[in-house]
Amino acid sequence: MRKIAVALSFLLLSSNVHALEVAGVNVAPTVTVHGKPLVLDGAGVRKKFFFKVYVGSLYTERKVSSPEQLLADPGEKLVRMRFVYSKVEKGKIVDAFAEGLANNSPGVAGTPEAKAFLSWFTSDFVAGDTVDIAFSPDGTVSGTQNGKELGAIRSPALARAVLLIWFGSRPADENLKRGMLGKG
């Protein structure tokens, strides 16, 4: 009887942790950032013209469903980009992030912190690459590409501005924004 109960418990638990598939990419239901477990809020596809560029996913300590909740949440956050397009040149990556900063946080866009953030991106992104941008409660924004550290900057204003690239009033992609907030 005990074996059946254990098997049923395992089955019930495992049924709740299946990865979500978006544009052929498996999106994990949870990740760990700085020792904290984060849950998937949602995921979507970043499109440029009619091309799928990457699958974006948002992870937080507590589920959020609006940009206001996301920005007010004091916990760890992670935006994960899994690239599906064959190659995105580093110049286009930097231009896209710079445009997102200018569109949503013009007061931060030209600062030394924003320039330092943009300097992290020194190589092209190719299909299969994973880029993580993490946001800590102390205002540190950090990044990795395929697990390799890109940089870290402690600046609450920059952290907010980088989040607004995806979740501001003029996001990089409105459908991606909705998807990452679980409304896709």
N, C-alpha and C positions, 0 to 999 in steps of 0.2 A: 504494500500500500504506500509506504514511504517513497519507494522508487517512482511510483506513478505520480505522486504529488510533486516530487522534484522535477520530473520530466515535464509535467504540465506547467509548473512555475517557469522553467526554462523556456518553454514554447511561448508562453504569454509574454515574457520579457523580451525574447528575441523578436517577436512580431512587432514590437513598438520601436525597434531600432534599425529598421531597414533603411538603406540609403535611398534618397530620392534621385531619380534620373531626370536630368534636364539636358536636352540637346546631345544625348549620348554620353553625358558626364555623370558619374555617380557622385552625389553630393552627400557627404557624411551627415548624420543627424546630430552628432556632437563632435566637438574638438576640445582640446585643452590648451589654454594660453596662460603662461606665467603660473602654472599650477592650478588654474581654475577651470572647471568644466563649463563649457559654453554650449548652448543649444541653438539649433538652426531656427532662425526666424523665417527665412524664406530664401528663394533663389530665383534667378531669371537670366535671360540672355541679353548681353550687350550687343546691339547691332549697329553697324555703321553702313548707311545706305541699305542694301539688302543682304549684307554679309554678316554672319555670326562671328563675332570677334572673341568673346569669352563668356563663360558662365560665371556669374557673380553670385556670391552667397554671403549672407549676414549672420553672424553668430553673436549672441549676447548671454549674459548670466541669467537674465529674466526676459521673457518674451516681450517684445514691443511691437506696436502696429502703426506707429506714426513717427514722422521725423521729430516731433516735439518730445515724445516719450523716449526716443533714442538719444537725443541730445541731453535730456534731463537725467537719464539713467547713469548712476555713478559707477557702474561695474565695468569690467573688461569687455571689450568689443573686438570683433575681427571681421574684416571684409576680405573674402578669398576670391581670387580671380583665377579660373582654370581656362587657359587659352585653347581655343578650338580652331582659330584661323591659322593658316600655314605659317605666316610670319608677319609680325607687327614691328616695324623698324623703331629703334630707340628714339629717333627724332619725333616720330608721330606719337609715341607714348608720352614723352615730355610735353609736347604741344597739347595733347588731350588733357593731361593733368593741369597744365598752366591755364588752359581755357576754363576748366572746371573751377579752379580757384578764382579766376577773374570774374566769372559769371555769378558766383555765389558768395564770395568773400573778397571783394576788391581791396579792402583795407589790409588784407593779409598777403595778397597775391605777389607784391613786389618786395616783401620783407626778406632779410637774410635767411630766416628760418624756411620760408617757402622756397627760396633758391637752393638751400641745402637739401630740402626734400626732393626737389626736381633733379638734383645732381646724383641721387642714388641710382637712377635708371641709365646705366651705361651700356647695356646690351639689348639686342632685339629680344622680343618674346616670340616663341614659336609654339605651335600646337603641342599640347601636353604640359607646357610650363604651368607652374602654380606660383602665384604671387599673393602673399599675405600681407595685409596692412593691419597692424594691431594697435589698439587704443587703450591705454591704461588709465586708471582713475586719477593718477597724478598729472595727467595731461601729456604723457609721453606717447608719441606716435613712432612706431617702428615698422620695418619692412623686411621681408625675406623673399627671395626668388629661388624656388626649388630647394628650400631649406637653408640657403646661404644668406647670411645677414647682409642687408643692403645699408642699414643705418638706423639710428634712433635719435630723436630730438624731443626734449622736454619743453613743450610749449602748448599750453591749453588752447591758445588762439589758433595755432596751426592744426592741432588735432581736430578741433571743431570745423575748421575750414576744409580739411581733407575729407571728413565725413560728409560735408555738404556737397562735395563733388558728385556724390551719388544721391544724397538725400535732401539737397537744397531746393529752392523754388525753381531753379534752372538746372536740373540734373543732367548728367551725361546722357541718360536714356530714361524717359518716363516709365516705360514698361519694365525696365530693369529695376527701377526704384520700387514700383508696386510689387514686383515679384520678391525682392529681397525683404520687403516688409510683410510678406505672407499674404499679399492680396492679388497675386498673379493668377 
